[in-house]
């Protein structure tokens, strides 16, 4: 597990009146790249057949101009960017997952994590289903295909399959029945929304992907809601799944979602600003200036400065061109690697700095950032975090698979401050982060902070459970 939590996955689907769905989906995946950098894929429906290309890598690496040109012109397409919360990072586990069955073919893109996936996989194997990958998303796609064998509209098979799933799933399914289907789990763990323009309809994990591809955001898809888009662009929807509790992942607002998105009625940037204001109320600092850690801490830092009355100062220049090729061959290089990505400015020299970031997971990166500020002449560094301490595993798509990895479970706040080299350390409370997000239409899952989840987790399977199955 890295210092920053990872961004699960992003999904997109479009039905257009023109045969440009592959290109539109490619652009949408670029807008969703922050949600997953391990793999990408696009599937299109052409003449009743589903054709696709997917691989490991960034969107621009997987889809060179030549590869994109080889995808046929089509009116219906779905796409996916992946970070692996279940199953290894390999080409077989990239999405969309394409599944063939006796009555046709379907492609499935999934954002979330299914906690009873191994149990379902064993049942499907006993029924004669084969598996080529090691992800819970393949289990979902196979389960839909299995339910589809009964006949009837494909959307009913999607709902029947979903009723057997426990966990987080925002699904986009493309069917050879010439339908695009979107379904959000009844708890609402992961976001999903719908947009429209003069050419057609699209669904996406975040509104930034709609707006970035020329669609007007229409609304969020409600928890448990099924949306079906026909090949002519007609849209139907209904409440298909029910739950007494809701639980949008709080970390969508804290870090995962792009700042220009809005989730369930609340703009992400506004939520992060308010987290900074709440943090300033709860954890004031005797400082001269406020700085944010780019990019995830900037909005909260602006809110902190606004509430505290301290001047907001740019403290770092970020190198946006390092990319995934950035490696650390020796420990000495790892120790100073943060300077290649974040280089402090002279604005901090001689100043007491209130440094704002969204989270601490292990503390290693925070220590390096604080060390670089001191090397640049900062007099004091008071570290403030716009979320509560991580103390519990997440079973719904966030990369916290073991509580042993979390520094807040091994050390007190004072000990963490000493470990990272801060003069003081303060976290936003659970109530504070809830207050900051009170504009959300949904209740929030704060299980990674509190250990309380919207559904009973029982004995969940580990992140790489499928890797060890025979």
N, C-alpha and C positions, 0 to 999 in steps of 0.2 A: 504494500500500500504506500502510495506516495504522500508527500506533505500536503498537497491539495487533494480534496475529494474529486473524484472523476464524475463526468457528466452523463452517465447512463447512455441514452441513445436519442436520436431524433427521427421522426417519421413525417412523410409527406405523401400526398396523393392528389391527382388532378384529373378531371374530365373536361375536355375542351371541345369546342366546335371546330377547331383547326388541328392539324396533325403535328403539333409542336409540343406534345406533352413531355417527351424525353428532355428536350432542352429546358423547358420550364422547371422540370423536376431537378435537373442538374443545378440550376441557379438557386433553387430552394435549398438544396443540400449544402451549398456554399454558405447560405445564411444560417443553417443549423450546424455548421461545422464545430462550433463550440461545445455541442452536446456529445460529440464522439469523434475521435481522431484515429481509431484503429482500423476501420474498414468502411466501405461505402458500396452501395449497389442501387441499380435502377431496373425495374421490370416494366415492360409495356405489353399492352394487349393489341394484337394485330391479327385480324381475320379469324378471331376465335382462338388464337394461340397466344401463349404468354412466352415472350422472349426476354432475356435478361443478361446483364453483365454485372459482376461484383468482384471485389478483391480487397485485400488488406491495403491500408494506406489512406492518405487524405483524399478528399473528393477530386482534387486536381491531379493527383497521382493515378488514381484508379481510372479516371475518364480523361485521357488525352483527347485531342481533337479527332484523331483517327478512330478511337474507340467509340466516342460519342456518335460519330457519323455512321458507324456500323449498326447502331440501334435503329430499327425501322421507324419511319414516320408513323405516328399513332396518336389517337385522340385520348387514350387512357394510359396512365402510368402511375407507379408508386415508387418511392425511394426511401433510403435509410442510411443514416450514419451511425456507427457503432462504437460503443465502448463496452467491453465484456464484463458484465456483472455475473453471468453464469456461462461457463465454457471458455475454452482457451481462445486466444486471438489467432485465428487461422482462417484461410479462405473459405473453408466449409462452413464456418460459423458466421460469416458475414451474411447480411440480409439485403434484400428480401429472401426469405426461404420459399423456394418453389417446390410444390408438392403435386404429384400426379396421382389420380385415383380413377376408378372405373368410369366415372361420369364426367371427368374433365380435368382441369388443372387450376391451381390457385397459387398466388404469391402473397406472402404474409410479411408485414413489417411490424415490429413490436418494440415498444419502449416500456420497460419495467422489469419485474422479476417475479417468477412464479415459485412459491415456496413448497408446493406439492408436485413439482414437475417430475421428480424421480418416480413417485408412485404412479403417476399417469403414464409415464414412459414404460414402466413394467407392464401395465395393463394393455397398452397398445401393442407391445411386443408379443404378449400372449395371444392377441387377436390377429397376429400375422403382419403387423406393420414393421417396416425396416427403417433404420436410422443411419444417416451418413454423417451427421454432425454431432456436437456435444452441447448444444444450447437448449435452454428452456423454450426458446422461440420455435425451434423445430418441433418440439412436442406440441405446441399450440397449433401449428400448421397441420401436423399429422392428425391431431384430434378433430380439427375442423373437417378435414377430408374424410375421416372415419364417420363423423356424424352426417356428412353429405351423402354417404352411400344409401341412406334411407330415402333419398329423393327429395323433391321439393325445392323451394328457393334457397340459394346458397346462404342468404342472410339468416335463415332459421338454423342452419348448421352452425354458423358462427355463434349465435346466441346459445344453442345447446351446448357447444363446446365451452363457452365462457362460464356457463353455470357450474362447470366442474373445476374451474380454476380458482385457486386461492392465492392472492397476491396482487401485484400491480401490473396492469396492462392497458396501455393505449394502443389499439390495433388499427392498422389500415390493411385491408385485404382486397386484392384484385382477382376477379374470377373470370374464367372462360365463359361464364353465363352473362358476360358483358355488364358487370356491375362493379362499382367500387363501394366498399363497405368500411365504415369507421365505427369503432366501439370503444368506449371508455369504461374502465372498471367501476363497479358501484360505489367504491370508496373515494374515487377521484384522486388517487395517488399522483398520477402524472398528468400533465396538461394535454389538451387537445382542443383545437378550434377549427372553425369553418369560415371560408371566405368566398367571394364571388366577384366576377367582373363580366364585361360584355362577351367574353369568349367562353366562360364556363365557371366551374366550381372547383374549389380546392380545400383540402383539410391538411392541418399541420400541427406539429407539437407546439409551435409558438407563433404568435401573430407577426413577428419580424419576418418569418419566411413567407407569409402571405403578402405583406406589404412590399417586401423586397422583390417579389415577382409580379407585381401589378394587380394583386387581388385586394379588394376591400374587405377588411375584417367585418364579419357579420356578427358572430357570437362565439362564446365558448360552448363546446359540446358538454352537456351535463353528465355527471357521474351516472353510469348505467344506461346512457342514451345510445341507441343504435341509429346511425345515419346511413342511408342507402342512396347512391347516386347512379342513375341509369346512364346508358351510353348517349342519350339525348340531353343529358344535363338535368333531368328532373330529379328533385330531392325529396325524399320522404324520411321521416324520423319518428321514433317512439321511445318511450321509457321501457327498456327491455330487462333490466336487472335492478334489483332493489337491495338496499342496505340501510340499517338504522343509523349508521355512523358514517361520517365523511372524514377525509384525511389527506388533503393536498400536502405534499412534501414541503415542509417549511424551507428546506434548502433550495427549492426553486427560486424563492424570493431572495434568500441570502446570497446565493452564488451561481446556481446552475443556469438560470434563464438569462438571455441577453437583456441588457439594461433597457433597450427600446421596445421590449415586449410588454404586453399586459396579460396577466393570468387571472382568470375568474373575476374580472372586474377591477383588478388593482394593478396599476402600472408598476412595473418592477423597480424602475428608478425611484419612484415616489416612496415605495416601501423601504428601499435601502437608505434613502435620505432620512426617513423617519427612524430607522434603526440607529443611525448616527446621532440623531437628536435624543433618543431615549438613552443611548449610551452616555452622552454628555451629562444627562440628568442623574444617571445612576453612578457613573464613574468619572467624576471630574478630575482633571489633571492640572497640576501647577506647571504650566508650560507657556512658552512664548509663541509657538506656532503649531499648526496642525498639518500633518502630511498624511496622504493615503498611499497604501501599497498598490501600485498599478497591477491589473486594472480593477481587480475585484474590490479593493478597499476605497476607491475614489469617491463613490456616491455617499457612502457612510461617513467618510472624512469630511465631505462638504456639509453634511447635516450636523456633524459634531462641532465643526467650526461655527456654523450658524447659531446653534444653541448656546455654545460656550462663550461666544463673542471673541474668540481668538482668531487671528488671521489665518486664512487657508493658504498654504504655500505648496507649490510643486516641489517635491523633494527628490524625485527620481526622473531619469530619462530611461524609457524602456526600449530595448532592442526588439523590434517585431519581426526580425528577419532570421532569427536563429533556427526556428523550425525544429523538426524532429531529428535532424542530423546532429544536433548539439550533444557531444559526448564528453565524458570525463575520464581520460585514461589513467589518471593517478589520483591518490587521495589529496595531494597538494592542489591539483587543479580543481577537484571537487570543492575544496574548502573556499576557494575564491571564485567559483563559477558564477555565483549570483551577480558578480560585477559585470559579467558579459551580458546578462539579461536586464539587470536593474543597476544603473550607475547613479549614485547620489550627486546632487547639485550642491554648489557652494552656499545655497540659501540656508542650509542647516548649520553652517559654521557658527560656533559660539552660542547656539540657541538650545533652549529646553524644548524638545520635540514631543508632541503627542502624536504617536504613529498609529494609524488605524488600519486594521485588516479585517477580513470577514471571518477568519477561523484560525485555530491552531489544531493540528492533528498530531504530529510527532514533535514539532518544535525546531527541527533542524533548519528549515528555511528561514524561520523567524530569527534564529540566532545569527545567521549569516547576514540578513538584511540589517539587523541592529548593529552588528559589527561594522558593516560598511558605512553606516551613518556616523558611528564614532570615529572611524578612520577619516571621514570627511569633516570632522571637527565639531560634531554635535556635543553639546555640554551634558545633556541628559536625554534619555529616551524613555518615554512612558508609553508602554504598549497597551492599546485598547482594542478589544475584539468585539465585532458587531453581531456576535451570536454567542449562545451559552457554551460551556465546555462539553465536548463530545465524551459521553460515558458509556454508550450502548451501541450494539450492532444494529445495522439496518438490514431489513429483509426484503426491501421493496425497490431496489434498483440503485441505491447509493453504495459506493465502495467502502463500506465499513463492515467487514466480515468478521472481525475479531476484536473484542474489547481489550485484549492484551496489547494491541498496537497503539492504544490511545494514551497520550501522555497524561491527560487529566485523571486517568485511573491509577496512575503510578506515583503522581506527585501532587502536592498541594499547590495552590496558586502562587504562594511565595517561592516555593521550590522551582516552579516552572519559570518564574521571573528571573531567578538567579541562573537557571540553566540556559536561558536564551539571552542573558546579558541585559535585561531591562531594569531600569530603576524602579518601575512599578508595573503591575499588570492588572487589568480589569476586564471582565467579561460582561456582556449584556445578559440579563436574566431571562428565563423562559417567559415570564410574564411580559417583560419588556419587548421581546421579539414578537409576541402575540399582539401586544398593543400596536406595534409598528405596522402589523399586517391586518388590522381590524377591518380595513376596507375590502378584504377578500370576501367573495360570496360564499366560500367554503370554510368549514373548520379546517384546522391544520394538524398534520401529523408531526409531533415533536418527539417521536420515539427515540431518536438518536441522542437526545438530551435527557429525556425523562424516563425512558424505558416503558412508556405507555403507548400502545399502538391501537389503531382503529379496529383491528381484528386480532383474534387470538392467534399467536404465531406457533404455539406448541413447541415442537422440536424441529425447527427449520433445517433444511439441508445447507451444507456449506457452499461457498461460491463456486468451487470447482468439483462439486459432487459428481457430475457426469464424467469427468476425466478419469475417475477411478472405478467406473462401472465396467463390467465385462460385457 
